């Protein structure tokens, strides 16, 4: 089978994430003060977390609390329908619930602006199955470093 014939397009989950991202971008361009936009963005993140299935929701709540407490310069916002945290408008890290793409585990991911550099190779995403006290400490260390 040729490579072109095997491609079936984006999954329904991918299409939904792209639509959510487009809606969020439109929302961000609307008028209002920066403080109002920031408050609305955090409310959007909290609402998205509240919609998650229990396992994902519990982890996302803990990740959100750890990021807010340890990297207050990171601004909560939705990114492709996922809770994310930005610095100067650029996404530094995000929480991808397992349910989002029917995965076995949730993911804490970091984008290019994250300052996690460690030699010639370093991790940019981490699988999460549970957020324990030990995991919270690791997340705190990572987001502090990522936020610079």
KEZA-555560 format. One record per residue (C-alpha): residue number from 1; x, y, z. Coordinates in Angstrom, 1 decimal, m for minus. Last residue first. Layout:
REM KEZA-555560
<NUM,<X,Y,Z>>
...
***
This chain:
REM KEZA-555560
<148,<13.3,30.7,34.0>>
<147,<9.7,29.6,33.6>>
<146,<10.9,26.1,32.6>>
<145,<13.2,25.8,35.7>>
<144,<10.3,26.7,38.1>>
<143,<8.0,24.4,36.0>>
<142,<10.4,21.5,36.3>>
<141,<11.1,21.8,40.0>>
<140,<7.4,22.1,40.9>>
<139,<6.6,19.2,38.6>>
<138,<9.2,17.1,40.5>>
<137,<7.8,18.1,43.9>>
<136,<4.3,17.4,42.7>>
<135,<5.4,13.9,41.6>>
<134,<6.8,13.2,45.0>>
<133,<3.6,14.3,46.7>>
<132,<1.6,12.1,44.3>>
<131,<0.1,13.0,41.0>>
<130,<m1.1,9.8,39.4>>
<129,<m0.7,8.3,35.9>>
<128,<1.4,11.0,34.4>>
<127,<3.7,10.6,31.4>>
<126,<6.3,13.3,31.0>>
<125,<7.1,15.5,28.1>>
<124,<10.1,17.6,26.9>>
<123,<12.9,15.3,28.1>>
<122,<16.5,16.4,27.5>>
<121,<19.3,16.0,25.0>>
<120,<22.5,17.8,24.0>>
<119,<23.2,19.1,27.5>>
<118,<20.3,19.8,29.8>>
<117,<18.0,22.4,28.4>>
<116,<14.8,22.7,30.5>>
<115,<14.2,26.3,29.7>>
<114,<10.7,26.1,28.5>>
<113,<10.2,28.4,25.5>>
<112,<10.4,25.4,23.1>>
<111,<7.4,23.5,24.5>>
<110,<6.9,21.5,27.6>>
<109,<4.5,18.6,28.2>>
<108,<2.8,17.1,31.2>>
<107,<1.0,14.1,29.7>>
<106,<m2.0,12.0,30.8>>
<105,<m1.7,8.2,30.5>>
<104,<m3.1,5.3,28.5>>
<103,<m4.2,7.6,25.7>>
<102,<m7.8,8.1,24.4>>
<101,<m6.7,11.3,22.7>>
<100,<m8.2,13.8,25.1>>
<99,<m9.0,11.1,27.7>>
<98,<m5.4,10.9,28.9>>
<97,<m5.5,14.6,29.7>>
<96,<m2.9,16.8,28.1>>
<95,<m1.4,19.3,30.6>>
<94,<0.6,22.1,29.1>>
<93,<3.9,23.9,29.4>>
<92,<5.7,26.9,28.1>>
<91,<3.1,28.3,25.7>>
<90,<4.1,31.7,24.4>>
<89,<2.1,34.8,25.2>>
<88,<4.9,36.4,27.3>>
<87,<5.1,33.3,29.4>>
<86,<2.3,30.8,28.9>>
<85,<0.7,28.0,30.9>>
<84,<m1.6,25.4,29.4>>
<83,<m4.8,23.6,30.2>>
<82,<m5.9,21.7,27.1>>
<81,<m8.5,22.7,24.4>>
<80,<m5.9,23.2,21.7>>
<79,<m4.2,25.6,24.1>>
<78,<m6.3,27.0,26.9>>
<77,<m4.7,29.7,29.1>>
<76,<m3.0,29.9,32.5>>
<75,<m0.3,32.6,32.7>>
<74,<3.2,31.6,33.8>>
<73,<4.9,34.3,36.0>>
<72,<3.5,32.6,39.1>>
<71,<5.8,29.6,38.5>>
<70,<5.8,27.6,41.8>>
<69,<2.3,28.2,43.3>>
<68,<0.4,28.6,40.0>>
<67,<2.2,25.6,38.5>>
<66,<1.6,23.4,41.5>>
<65,<m2.1,24.3,41.7>>
<64,<m2.6,23.7,38.0>>
<63,<m0.8,20.4,38.2>>
<62,<m3.0,19.3,41.2>>
<61,<m6.2,20.3,39.4>>
<60,<m5.1,18.5,36.2>>
<59,<m4.3,15.3,38.1>>
<58,<m7.7,15.3,39.8>>
<57,<m9.5,16.1,36.5>>
<56,<m7.7,13.4,34.6>>
<55,<m8.7,10.7,37.0>>
<54,<m12.3,12.1,37.4>>
<53,<m13.2,12.6,33.8>>
<52,<m12.5,16.2,32.6>>
<51,<m15.2,18.9,32.5>>
<50,<m13.9,20.6,35.7>>
<49,<m10.4,21.0,34.0>>
<48,<m12.0,22.8,31.1>>
<47,<m13.8,25.1,33.4>>
<46,<m10.6,25.9,35.4>>
<45,<m8.7,26.6,32.1>>
<44,<m11.5,28.9,30.9>>
<43,<m11.6,30.7,34.2>>
<42,<m7.9,31.2,33.9>>
<41,<m8.3,32.7,30.4>>
<40,<m11.2,35.0,31.7>>
<39,<m8.9,36.3,34.5>>
<38,<m6.1,36.9,32.0>>
<37,<m8.4,38.6,29.5>>
<36,<m9.9,40.9,32.3>>
<35,<m6.4,41.8,33.4>>
<34,<m5.2,42.6,29.9>>
<33,<m8.2,44.9,29.5>>
<32,<m11.0,44.1,27.0>>
<31,<m11.5,43.7,23.3>>
<30,<m11.7,40.4,21.4>>
<29,<m8.5,38.9,20.0>>
<28,<m8.2,36.2,22.7>>
<27,<m11.7,34.9,21.9>>
<26,<m10.7,34.3,18.2>>
<25,<m7.6,32.4,19.3>>
<24,<m9.6,30.3,21.7>>
<23,<m12.1,29.4,19.0>>
<22,<m9.3,28.4,16.6>>
<21,<m7.7,26.2,19.3>>
<20,<m11.0,24.5,20.1>>
<19,<m11.5,23.8,16.4>>
<18,<m8.0,22.3,16.2>>
<17,<m8.6,20.1,19.3>>
<16,<m11.9,18.9,17.8>>
<15,<m10.2,18.0,14.6>>
<14,<m7.5,16.1,16.5>>
<13,<m10.1,14.2,18.5>>
<12,<m12.0,13.3,15.3>>
<11,<m8.9,11.9,13.8>>
<10,<m7.1,13.8,11.1>>
<9,<m6.8,12.4,7.7>>
<8,<m6.9,8.8,6.5>>
<7,<m3.3,8.4,5.2>>
<6,<m2.6,4.9,4.1>>
<5,<m3.2,5.6,0.4>>
<4,<m0.6,8.3,0.4>>
<3,<2.0,6.0,1.8>>
<2,<1.3,3.4,m0.9>>
<1,<0.0,0.0,0.0>>
***
